[in-house]
């Protein structure tokens, strides 16, 4: 058995109790893992499983890893820990910065980095903040004394001249925002100002705890894992990857946005408002949404004329008949619902975008390549969309050889009061070149 797998099992035995776990498609296990736990990105998947897969595929000569939807950097972190080279592609600028910060567990001057982080807290505690003009959502989520402490941390971080260190401190402050709010701000996506929570941290204490956790993790991990591999984050669009050489990759591990699941732009609206990167919904759409795979109805409202053209594109020829049928069903069903959501547009745009992703991945992978997509299917308005089957067919049309789907768990069974009872599943789509 490889030395780094033994090390992982020694450090984190609770994650290796069984050969397979239904948690591997979720972020749950990552909250027990150093580095991964720095930011709760619940759209992610298990880092321990990624590490095991990398070690398995190394025996078949696969050492160049690609994640076209890198998210918070799970695959990148594991690639570094397991001594393989990797590229991560992420178009969401906020999530990209989070992944970049997590990759700094390999930072060469750890003591200097820690001192800079502590200096920010020291300087912030000395500051007097009088600002009262904040966006409405921010004032709904944070009392003014809390905001003043967070603002002091922000001001102190702005004094750092080194861009890499400044981004790392940005990450620390960003990671504690929701834990310092007394209202219903889950660690990812949902914001409910009318609800309250009991476990609320003081901003300075939350910052201190996070710094302690991070540097404890760095010391723990660097003593076990080597630093010989090269992992690079690319702020690019997975539909048109430019920064990876042709034929470079031999293993793709990723989880694309699920159709009709998260709005990955809106998920970080609170953080972007706090940092003054956006001021309204239009800013969010212009700066983030336009860069993302169109996987939710919020991103497709203007596609009345374009969506039918997508269906007729040669890219979607393998699924055109089935897609047209579902498009028509969703268009008709829309009229029976008050919200009149444009699920028909979303489905057309989603598979058009994913077809481009698969074409792009074909170009940057070699003939020994294997791909694993963690995916879930969908049933908007109760109309079932066979995501695994359609993505498999699109992969074959892009030039890949074959595909199989490995079901891991059922979805849509937690909330019994939902109107839509269509059975859904989640698992891994395996694609070979």
KEFIKE-500102 format. One record per residue (C-alpha): y, z, x. Coordinates in steps of 0.2 Angstrom, whole numbers, padded with zeros to 4 digits, always signed. Example, Ala and Ser with C-alpha at 12.3 -4.5 7.8 and 13.67 -1.06 7.14 Angstrom:
-0022+0039+0062;-0005+0036+0068;
END
This chain:
+0000+0000+0000;+0017-0004+0006;+0027+0010+0014;+0042+0009+0003;+0031+0010-0013;+0023+0026-0006;+0040+0032-0003;+0046+0029-0021;+0030+0037-0028;+0033+0052-0017;+0051+0054-0022;+0050+0049-0040;+0031+0053-0046;+0036+0055-0064;+0039+0036-0065;+0022+0031-0058;+0011+0041-0070;+0003+0026-0077;+0001+0008-0072;+0012+0001-0087;+0025+0009-0098;+0034+0004-0113;+0050+0010-0105;+0050-0004-0092;+0061-0015-0103;+0074-0001-0105;+0086+0009-0094;+0078+0025-0098;+0068+0028-0082;+0083+0023-0072;+0092+0039-0076;+0079+0048-0065;+0082+0036-0050;+0095+0038-0036;+0108+0025-0036;+0103+0017-0053;+0108+0033-0062;+0126+0032-0056;+0131+0022-0071;+0121+0022-0088;+0120+0003-0092;+0108+0004-0106;+0107-0015-0107;+0097-0014-0091;+0078-0012-0087;+0068-0001-0076;+0072-0001-0057;+0055+0007-0053;+0046-0008-0062;+0057-0020-0053;+0052-0012-0036;+0034-0013-0040;+0035-0032-0045;+0044-0036-0029;+0031-0028-0019;+0017-0037-0029;+0026-0054-0027;+0029-0051-0008;+0010-0053-0006;+0012-0071-0012;+0026-0075+0000;+0040-0072-0012;+0055-0064-0003;+0071-0072-0010;+0076-0064-0027;+0088-0071-0040;+0095-0062-0055;+0106-0074-0065;+0111-0059-0076;+0114-0046-0063;+0122-0033-0075;+0124-0016-0066;+0114-0022-0051;+0096-0015-0054;+0087-0030-0046;+0100-0030-0032;+0098-0012-0028;+0079-0013-0028;+0079-0029-0017;+0089-0020-0004;+0077-0005-0005;+0062-0016-0003;+0068-0026+0011;+0070-0043+0003;+0085-0055+0001;+0093-0057-0016;+0108-0065-0025;+0115-0058-0041;+0125-0068-0053;+0137-0059-0065;+0151-0067-0075;+0158-0051-0083;+0171-0045-0071;+0169-0027-0075;+0151-0026-0074;+0151-0036-0058;+0163-0023-0050;+0150-0009-0056;+0136-0018-0047;+0146-0021-0032;+0150-0002-0031;+0132+0002-0033;+0127-0009-0018;+0138+0002-0007;+0124+0014-0005;+0121+0005+0011;+0139+0008+0017;+0139+0010+0035;+0152+0023+0037;+0146+0035+0023;+0156+0050+0030;+0172+0041+0029;+0168+0034+0012;+0165+0052+0006;+0181+0059+0013;+0191+0045+0005;+0183+0050-0012;+0186+0068-0010;+0204+0065-0004;+0207+0056-0021;+0202+0072-0031;+0213+0083-0019;+0228+0072-0021;+0226+0070-0040;+0225+0089-0042;+0243+0090-0034;+0251+0077-0046;+0262+0080-0061;+0259+0067-0074;+0271+0065-0089;+0265+0048-0096;+0263+0048-0115;+0262+0029-0118;+0244+0024-0120;+0235+0011-0130;+0230+0017-0148;+0211+0018-0144;+0214+0028-0128;+0224+0041-0138;+0211+0042-0151;+0197+0045-0138;+0206+0057-0126;+0218+0072-0128;+0234+0071-0118;+0230+0084-0105;+0213+0075-0102;+0223+0058-0100;+0235+0066-0088;+0221+0071-0077;+0213+0054-0078;+0229+0046-0075;+0231+0057-0059;+0214+0051-0053;+0220+0033-0056;+0236+0035-0047;+0228+0043-0032;+0215+0029-0031;+0229+0016-0031;+0235+0024-0014;+0219+0018-0005;+0222+0003+0006;+0204-0002+0009;+0199-0014-0006;+0181-0010-0004;+0183+0009-0004;+0196+0007-0018;+0183-0002-0029;+0171+0012-0026;+0183+0025-0032;+0187+0014-0047;+0168+0014-0051;+0167+0033-0050;+0182+0036-0061;+0175+0022-0073;+0158+0031-0074;+0166+0047-0079;+0177+0041-0093;+0166+0043-0108;+0159+0060-0102;+0177+0067-0103;+0181+0062-0120;+0178+0074-0135;+0175+0060-0147;+0160+0049-0151;+0160+0038-0135;+0142+0034-0130;+0139+0030-0112;+0138+0012-0117;+0146+0001-0130;+0149+0011-0146;+0166+0020-0148;+0167+0031-0164;+0184+0041-0163;+0180+0050-0180;+0165+0058-0173;+0165+0073-0160;+0153+0079-0146;+0150+0096-0139;+0146+0092-0121;+0163+0087-0114;+0168+0088-0095;+0185+0091-0087;+0190+0075-0078;+0192+0084-0061;+0175+0093-0063;+0167+0077-0069;+0174+0067-0054;+0168+0081-0042;+0150+0081-0049;+0149+0062-0048;+0154+0062-0030;+0141+0075-0026;+0128+0066-0035;+0132+0049-0027;+0132+0055-0009;+0117+0066-0012;+0108+0050-0018;+0114+0040-0003;+0108+0052+0010;+0091+0053+0000;+0089+0035-0001;+0095+0029+0016;+0082+0041+0024;+0068+0032+0015;+0073+0014+0013;+0078+0002+0027;+0094-0009+0027;+0088-0025+0034;+0089-0036+0019;+0104-0046+0013;+0110-0044-0006;+0125-0053-0012;+0134-0052-0029;+0141-0068-0035;+0155-0068-0049;+0149-0084-0056;+0143-0092-0073;+0124-0092-0074;+0125-0109-0083;+0132-0117-0067;+0127-0107-0052;+0136-0113-0036;+0134-0100-0023;+0115-0101-0021;+0108-0115-0010;+0097-0127-0018;+0079-0122-0018;+0082-0105-0011;+0074-0093-0023;+0056-0090-0026;+0057-0075-0038;+0068-0073-0053;+0069-0056-0061;+0082-0055-0075;+0086-0050-0093;+0097-0062-0102;+0108-0057-0116;+0098-0055-0132;+0102-0066-0146;+0112-0056-0159;+0112-0040-0150;+0127-0033-0139;+0144-0040-0138;+0145-0038-0119;+0164-0040-0118;+0168-0027-0131;+0156-0015-0124;+0168-0010-0110;+0184-0012-0120;+0188+0007-0118;+0187+0006-0099;+0197-0010-0098;+0211-0003-0109;+0211+0013-0098;+0214+0002-0082;+0227-0009-0091;+0217-0024-0089;+0218-0029-0107;+0230-0024-0120;+0223-0031-0136;+0208-0041-0143;+0215-0058-0138;+0215-0052-0120;+0197-0047-0121;+0192-0064-0128;+0202-0073-0115;+0198-0063-0099;+0180-0059-0103;+0172-0066-0118;+0174-0084-0113;+0164-0081-0097;+0149-0075-0106;+0133-0082-0114;+0137-0084-0132;+0125-0072-0139;+0134-0064-0154;+0145-0070-0168;+0161-0063-0161;+0160-0077-0148;+0157-0092-0159;+0170-0092-0173;+0178-0108-0167;+0162-0119-0166;+0162-0127-0183;+0162-0144-0176;+0154-0141-0159;+0138-0132-0164;+0130-0147-0173;+0134-0157-0157;+0125-0144-0147;+0109-0146-0157;+0110-0165-0154;+0112-0162-0135;+0097-0169-0125;+0096-0151-0117;+0089-0145-0134;+0078-0160-0138;+0062-0149-0136;+0067-0137-0150;+0079-0148-0160;+0069-0150-0176;+0065-0131-0177;+0083-0126-0172;+0090-0138-0185;+0079-0130-0198;+0084-0112-0193;+0103-0118-0192;+0102-0124-0210;+0093-0108-0217;+0106-0097-0208;+0121-0107-0214;+0114-0106-0232;+0110-0087-0231;+0128-0084-0224;+0135-0087-0242;+0124-0073-0249;+0133-0060-0238;+0150-0052-0239;+0153-0053-0220;+0148-0071-0219;+0144-0070-0201;+0142-0086-0191;+0124-0083-0185;+0120-0102-0187;+0134-0106-0174;+0128-0092-0163;+0110-0098-0162;+0115-0116-0158;+0127-0110-0144;+0115-0097-0137;+0101-0109-0134;+0113-0123-0128;+0119-0110-0115;+0102-0104-0110;+0096-0122-0108;+0110-0124-0095;+0105-0108-0087;+0087-0114-0085;+0093-0131-0078;+0103-0121-0065;+0089-0110-0060;+0078-0125-0058;+0090-0131-0045;+0091-0115-0035;+0072-0111-0035;+0059-0118-0024;+0041-0125-0028;+0033-0108-0026;+0045-0100-0038;+0040-0088-0052;+0052-0081-0065;+0052-0065-0076;+0064-0064-0091;+0064-0048-0100;+0068-0053-0118;+0068-0049-0136;+0067-0060-0152;+0079-0060-0166;+0081-0061-0185;+0099-0063-0191;+0100-0062-0210;+0081-0060-0210;+0079-0078-0202;+0066-0076-0188;+0071-0084-0171;+0056-0086-0159;+0066-0083-0143;+0052-0082-0131;+0044-0098-0138;+0060-0108-0138;+0065-0102-0120;+0048-0107-0114;+0050-0124-0121;+0067-0126-0113;+0061-0120-0097;+0047-0134-0097;+0060-0147-0101;+0070-0141-0086;+0055-0145-0075;+0046-0128-0074;+0027-0130-0076;+0021-0117-0089;+0026-0101-0098;+0017-0085-0105;+0024-0071-0115;+0018-0053-0112;+0023-0041-0127;+0027-0024-0122;+0034-0015-0138;+0039-0018-0156;+0058-0018-0160;+0068-0015-0176;+0057+0000-0181;+0068+0015-0177;+0080+0014-0192;+0070+0014-0208;+0085+0011-0219;+0089-0006-0212;+0088-0020-0225;+0080-0032-0213;+0062-0028-0210;+0057-0043-0200;+0045-0038-0186;+0053-0040-0169;+0046-0038-0152;+0051-0036-0134;+0042-0041-0118;+0042-0052-0103;+0043-0071-0102;+0034-0077-0087;+0038-0095-0081;+0030-0104-0066;+0037-0119-0057;
END
